[in-house]
Amino acid sequence: MPASANYGNASIFNPRLNEESDFSLHIKPFITSNGDSLYTEVYIVRESASNISEASLFLAAVEALVQYNAPNGEDEHHNVFHESYLDVTGQSVTLPTDVGDSVMVSGWVSISEDWESDEMYAMAILQDDNKSVLQAESSEGTTLGTIESSGDGLGYGDFELNALKLFPNPTSDRLIIESDVALQQIEVFDLLGQRVMTETANASFVQLEMHDLSSGKYLVRMIDEEGNTTMSSIIKQ
């Protein structure tokens, strides 16, 4: 569908009924272990052959229901878009070439104190160069927990909040991580989703030297020896 289409007219969808897209989207959002950030992975899977090799991905944090007494008298507002994970103009993505293959795009946003975490979900829209929608999908809420390693990378496991400690937070130079399991690898991402640090650990007690990083908020991704991943956010002073 072109961006200029009148989406208020349901009949524009009639020619598209029973059509299948060349791509499917699988969205996995979850709240970081300290509860202040929403991290989301989008898996773009090629379902059929086509000549489309590049696209733009839009990813937004959405609240299913907002209770707010607006000036027009309405006090319930549904599917409220709060913030974009990626560039508001869309992030360029090189699409998988072979049927069945996938690529993953991730992003994170800070959770506002005004948001209801249990009402949050993520919505993704994939567009081609002509702004036509290739696929759109939304998640089913969010998960507080670990991303559990599985064949397709889409599974989720449980996470015990007392099993992991990151301190001091905020930190000015050194971050200490304690876990009840050995951590295989630790990655640090900035607000733009760029990886700024990678540490191979193989230990349950890890010290990260943070003094070279600029002040701001960062996301710490911790992967154990079984491939399970947990996220937490920190502040570098």
C-alpha positions in Angstrom: 0.0 0.0 0.0 1.4 3.4 -0.9 1.7 6.0 1.9 -0.7 8.3 0.0 -3.6 5.8 0.1 -6.8 6.7 2.0 -6.5 4.2 4.8 -9.9 5.3 6.1 -11.5 3.6 3.1 -11.7 -0.1 3.8 -12.3 -1.0 0.2 -8.6 -0.2 -0.7 -7.7 -3.5 0.9 -10.0 -5.6 -1.2 -7.4 -6.2 -4.0 -4.9 -7.3 -1.4 -7.1 -9.9 0.3 -5.4 -13.3 0.6 -2.1 -12.0 -0.6 1.0 -13.0 1.2 4.0 -10.9 2.0 7.6 -11.8 1.0 8.5 -11.1 4.6 7.3 -11.8 8.2 8.2 -9.9 11.3 8.7 -11.4 14.8 8.9 -9.0 17.6 10.3 -9.7 21.1 10.2 -6.8 23.6 11.0 -7.1 27.2 11.6 -4.8 30.2 15.2 -4.7 31.5 15.9 -6.3 34.8 15.9 -3.0 36.7 12.6 -2.0 35.1 13.5 1.3 33.6 14.1 0.4 29.9 12.2 -1.4 27.1 14.5 -3.5 24.8 13.1 -5.0 21.6 14.4 -7.3 19.0 12.7 -7.5 15.5 13.5 -10.6 13.4 12.8 -10.0 9.7 12.3 -13.4 7.9 12.2 -13.9 4.2 9.2 -16.0 3.3 9.4 -16.0 -0.5 11.7 -15.0 -3.3 11.6 -11.4 -4.6 13.9 -8.7 -5.9 13.5 -6.6 -2.8 16.9 -6.3 -1.0 16.6 -3.1 1.0 13.9 -1.7 3.2 13.2 0.7 6.1 12.1 -0.5 9.5 10.1 1.7 11.9 9.8 0.5 15.5 7.7 2.2 18.1 6.9 1.8 21.8 3.1 1.8 22.2 0.8 1.8 25.2 -2.4 -0.2 24.7 -4.5 1.9 27.0 -3.9 5.4 28.5 -6.2 6.8 31.1 -6.2 10.5 30.6 -9.0 13.1 30.9 -8.5 15.0 27.6 -10.1 18.4 26.9 -12.5 16.8 24.5 -14.0 14.7 27.4 -12.5 11.4 26.4 -10.7 9.6 29.3 -9.6 6.4 27.5 -7.1 6.5 24.7 -6.1 3.3 22.9 -2.8 2.3 21.2 -0.9 5.5 22.0 2.5 5.8 20.3 5.1 7.1 22.8 8.5 6.9 21.3 10.5 5.5 18.4 13.2 3.0 19.1 15.1 3.8 15.9 15.5 6.9 13.6 12.0 8.4 13.2 12.5 8.3 9.4 13.2 4.6 9.6 16.3 2.5 9.8 17.8 1.1 6.6 17.9 -2.7 6.6 19.6 -5.1 4.2 17.0 -7.9 3.9 17.9 -11.6 3.9 18.4 -13.1 0.5 17.4 -16.7 0.9 14.0 -18.0 1.9 13.9 -18.9 5.5 16.9 -16.7 6.5 16.4 -13.8 8.8 18.1 -10.6 10.1 17.6 -9.0 13.5 17.3 -5.3 14.4 17.2 -4.2 18.0 16.6 -1.0 19.9 15.7 0.3 23.3 14.0 3.2 24.9 13.8 4.5 28.5 10.5 3.9 30.2 8.8 7.1 31.4 7.3 7.1 34.9 3.9 8.0 33.2 3.8 4.7 31.2 2.1 1.6 32.5 4.6 -1.2 31.9 2.0 -3.9 31.7 0.2 -2.0 28.9 3.3 -1.5 26.7 4.0 -3.3 23.5 6.1 -2.7 20.4 4.9 -2.2 16.8 7.1 -2.6 13.7 6.5 -1.5 10.1 8.7 -2.5 7.2 8.6 -0.3 4.0 10.2 -0.5 0.6 12.0 2.4 -1.1 8.6 3.7 -2.4 7.2 3.8 1.1 4.9 0.9 0.4 4.3 -1.3 3.4 5.8 -4.7 3.0 4.8 -6.0 6.5 3.6 -4.7 9.8 3.4 -6.5 13.1 2.9 -5.8 16.8 4.0 -7.8 19.9 1.9 -9.3 22.5 2.8 -7.1 25.5 6.3 -7.2 27.0 8.3 -9.8 29.0 10.3 -9.2 32.2 13.1 -11.6 31.9 15.9 -13.2 29.9 16.0 -13.9 26.3 16.5 -17.7 26.2 18.7 -19.2 23.6 16.8 -21.4 21.1 17.2 -22.4 17.5 15.5 -19.4 16.1 16.5 -17.0 18.9 12.9 -16.1 19.6 12.3 -17.8 23.0 12.1 -16.3 26.4 13.0 -17.7 29.8 12.6 -16.7 33.4 14.9 -14.3 35.2 15.3 -14.0 39.0 15.9 -10.4 40.0 18.1 -11.4 42.9 20.4 -13.5 40.7 22.2 -10.5 39.2 23.7 -7.4 40.6 25.3 -4.4 38.9 26.9 -1.8 41.1 27.7 1.0 41.7 24.9 2.5 39.5 25.4 5.3 38.6 29.2 4.7 38.2 32.0 7.0 37.3 34.7 4.6 36.3 34.2 0.9 37.2 31.1 -1.3 37.0 30.9 -4.6 39.0 28.7 -7.4 37.9 27.8 -10.4 40.1 25.8 -13.3 38.9 24.9 -16.8 40.2 25.9 -18.2 36.8 29.1 -17.7 34.7 28.7 -14.9 32.2 30.3 -15.8 28.8 30.2 -12.3 27.3 29.1 -8.8 28.2 28.2 -6.0 25.7 27.5 -2.3 26.4 25.3 -0.3 24.1 24.7 3.5 23.9 21.3 5.2 23.5 21.7 4.9 19.7 22.0 1.1 19.9 25.7 1.2 19.0 27.9 -1.4 20.8 30.6 0.6 22.5 32.2 -2.2 24.6 32.5 -6.0 24.5 34.1 -8.1 27.2 34.7 -11.9 27.2 34.2 -12.9 30.8 33.7 -16.6 31.5 33.1 -15.7 35.2 30.3 -14.9 37.6 32.2 -11.8 38.9 33.2 -9.2 36.4 34.6 -5.7 36.5 34.1 -3.4 33.6 36.3 -0.3 33.2 33.9 2.5 32.1 36.1 5.5 32.4 36.6 6.0 28.7 32.8 6.2 28.0 31.0 9.5 27.9 28.5 10.4 30.5 25.0 9.1 29.9 22.7 6.0 30.0 23.9 2.6 28.6 22.4 -0.8 28.2 24.4 -3.8 29.4 23.8 -7.1 27.7 25.0 -10.2 29.6 25.1 -13.7 28.0 25.7 -16.8 30.0 27.4 -20.0 28.9 24.1 -21.5 27.7 23.4 -18.5 25.5 20.7 -16.9 27.7 20.7 -13.1 27.6 19.8 -10.6 30.2 19.6 -6.8 29.9 20.0 -4.1 32.5 20.6 -0.3 32.1 23.2 1.8 33.9 24.2 5.4 34.1 27.8 6.6 33.6 28.6 9.8 35.4 
